[in-house]
């Protein structure tokens, strides 16, 4: 597995640039230069870091069923299944760490309404114990995607992707992706 480190600095003053500091790790025979990127509103690599901006987050309902209905109604294909699409779009929001607590709570309730979603105790890449909320997508050869939640804060502290069956050179229960997410308040971002 290649280990990369990505630090994203979100400014307290939203008029200032966001900063992404990336260590690509050892991704192949040719070294890739580490980089520091500055971008307005976190639009690194030409697209936004967050799927929804602050105003769009504020407009979302806070009730789990209403949130599930909202995401379910917006399905336009592009995933292996409607359930996978709902799971991915909700977890994409949660992993950014910028979702207010009342909305996070509703999003967790919405995740519980997606068929096949289960929760177990797991550790993130750094070994911190949390609650893994995940689902196995049958149309992706049994690949299971999980987000790992800190039960004390409700924040996402990592993700895991596991093969539930032997496929594509991986064995059953092999971890094919594993992350750790940490949150801190700092005085300044890298130059």
ChimeraX attribute file (.defattr): number of C-alpha atoms within 10 A of each C-alpha:
attribute: neighborCount
match mode: 1-to-1
recipient: residues
	/A:1	9
	/A:2	9
	/A:3	12
	/A:4	12
	/A:5	14
	/A:6	13
	/A:7	16
	/A:8	19
	/A:9	20
	/A:10	19
	/A:11	18
	/A:12	10
	/A:13	8
	/A:14	11
	/A:15	9
	/A:16	14
	/A:17	17
	/A:18	22
	/A:19	24
	/A:20	22
	/A:21	18
	/A:22	16
	/A:23	16
	/A:24	16
	/A:25	14
	/A:26	13
	/A:27	12
	/A:28	8
	/A:29	6
	/A:30	7
	/A:31	10
	/A:32	12
	/A:33	10
	/A:34	11
	/A:35	11
	/A:36	16
	/A:37	17
	/A:38	19
	/A:39	17
	/A:40	13
	/A:41	19
	/A:42	23
	/A:43	17
	/A:44	15
	/A:45	9
	/A:46	8
	/A:47	11
	/A:48	14
	/A:49	18
	/A:50	17
	/A:51	14
	/A:52	14
	/A:53	12
	/A:54	11
	/A:55	8
	/A:56	9
	/A:57	16
	/A:58	13
	/A:59	8
	/A:60	13
	/A:61	16
	/A:62	19
	/A:63	17
	/A:64	20
	/A:65	16
	/A:66	16
	/A:67	22
	/A:68	23
	/A:69	14
	/A:70	15
	/A:71	17
	/A:72	16
	/A:73	11
	/A:74	11
	/A:75	15
	/A:76	9
	/A:77	9
	/A:78	9
	/A:79	14
	/A:80	12
	/A:81	15
	/A:82	18
	/A:83	20
	/A:84	23
	/A:85	19
	/A:86	23
	/A:87	27
	/A:88	16
	/A:89	13
	/A:90	20
	/A:91	21
	/A:92	16
	/A:93	17
	/A:94	23
	/A:95	19
	/A:96	15
	/A:97	18
	/A:98	16
	/A:99	18
	/A:100	13
	/A:101	14
	/A:102	11
	/A:103	19
	/A:104	21
	/A:105	15
	/A:106	20
	/A:107	26
	/A:108	20
	/A:109	18
	/A:110	23
	/A:111	25
	/A:112	19
	/A:113	17
	/A:114	17
	/A:115	12
	/A:116	13
	/A:117	18
	/A:118	14
	/A:119	14
	/A:120	12
	/A:121	11
	/A:122	20
	/A:123	22
	/A:124	23
	/A:125	16
	/A:126	13
	/A:127	10
	/A:128	14
	/A:129	17
	/A:130	22
	/A:131	21
	/A:132	24
	/A:133	23
	/A:134	23
	/A:135	23
	/A:136	21
	/A:137	17
	/A:138	13
	/A:139	11
	/A:140	14
	/A:141	14
	/A:142	17
	/A:143	22
	/A:144	21
	/A:145	22
	/A:146	26
	/A:147	26
	/A:148	29
	/A:149	27
	/A:150	17
	/A:151	12
	/A:152	7
	/A:153	9
	/A:154	17
	/A:155	24
	/A:156	25
	/A:157	27
	/A:158	27
	/A:159	24
	/A:160	22
	/A:161	20
	/A:162	20
	/A:163	22
	/A:164	19
	/A:165	15
	/A:166	14
	/A:167	14
	/A:168	8
	/A:169	7
	/A:170	14
	/A:171	14
	/A:172	14
	/A:173	14
	/A:174	16
	/A:175	16
	/A:176	14
	/A:177	16
	/A:178	18
	/A:179	18
	/A:180	17
	/A:181	20
	/A:182	11
	/A:183	12
	/A:184	5
	/A:185	9
	/A:186	9
	/A:187	6
	/A:188	10
	/A:189	16
	/A:190	11
	/A:191	8
